[in-house]
Amino acid sequence: MVNIKLCVFFLIVGLCSTVDGSCFMQKTTDCIYKGIIIKDKANYQSIKECINCSCSGGLLQCCSIGMHISSASTDCKVVPDGPCSEKAVLITDETQPCPGGFSMTGR
């Protein structure tokens, strides 16, 4: 009876299936990110979320992509530079890069 209860529990969480009334464990090496299945040894990138993920042996590692400007000189402003990056430009002429310097960090 205990084995049947354990099997039902594992079936609910998706860790085993029944074959001829018995249970067995299924080891998965794929990963899941927000409902998306990422195959083992595969990558997933979302420009919308500015994130890059890789799956290895069922372990998911995600890192942000792009750069964020944390500070710029007072004569400059920060504008988008693609979906995951920013750039510092002159306030008076946005076609010109910021000459005064700026600090960047990862997203």
N, C-alpha and C positions, 0 to 999 in steps of 0.2 A: 504494500500500500504506500509506503514511503517513497519507493522508486517511482510509482505512478504520479504521486504529488510533485516530486522533483521534476519529472519529465514534463508535466503540465506547466510548471513554472518556467522551465527552460524553453518550452514551445512558445510561451507568451513573450519572452524576451528575445526569441529568435535564435537561440543557441543550439537547439537540437530538433530533430524531426523524428517521426515514427516510421519504422519499417517493420512490418509483420508484428506490430504490438510492442516493439522494443524501442529504446531511444539510443541515439548516438550524437556525439558532439560535432559541431561544424566549426572549424577554425577559418575565419575569414581574414584575408590579407588586404582586402579593399578598404577604403575609407569613405566616410560620408561627411560632406560639408553642406549644411543648410539643405539637406534632402538630395544633394547631388552625389552620385556614386563616383568616386575617383578610384580607378583601378590601381592595383599595386604597381609601384615603380612609375606611375604617371604623375603629371603635373596638371594643375588647374589654375587658370589666371582669370581674374575679373577686373577689367579696367574700370567698370562702374564702381566697384568697391576698393579699387587700388590695392589689390591683394594677389599674392602668388602663393599657391599651396603645392606641396608634394606629399605623396603617399608612399610609405615604405613599410611593408610588413604589418599593415593595419594601423600604423602610427601616422598621424597627420601633422605636418608642420606648415604653418602659414606665416608669411612675412608681408609687411606692407611694401608697396613699391612707390616710387616717386619721391619728390622732395617738397618740403614745406619751409618757407622763409620765416624765420622767427623774429628777425629784426632787420631794418634797413635804415639808411641815413634819412634825415628829415626832408631832403629834397627829392626823395624817391617814394614810390608806392609799389605795392605788390599786386600783380595781376596773374590770372591763370595762364599757364603755358602748357596746354594739353590737358588731358583728363586727370592726371595724377601729379602734376608739377606746377610750380609757380615761378615767376621771374620778377625781378625788381627793375623798374623803369623810372625814368625821370617824370615827375609830376607834370612838368611843362611840355614834355614831348615823349609820349608813350612809345615812340619808335626807337628811342635811345635807351641803352642799358644804364643802369644806375652806376655812376662813377665812384660814389662814396663808399662802396662796399656794403655787404650784408651778411647775415648769418643764416645758414641752412641746417635743417635737421631732417631725418627720415620721417615719413608720415607716421 
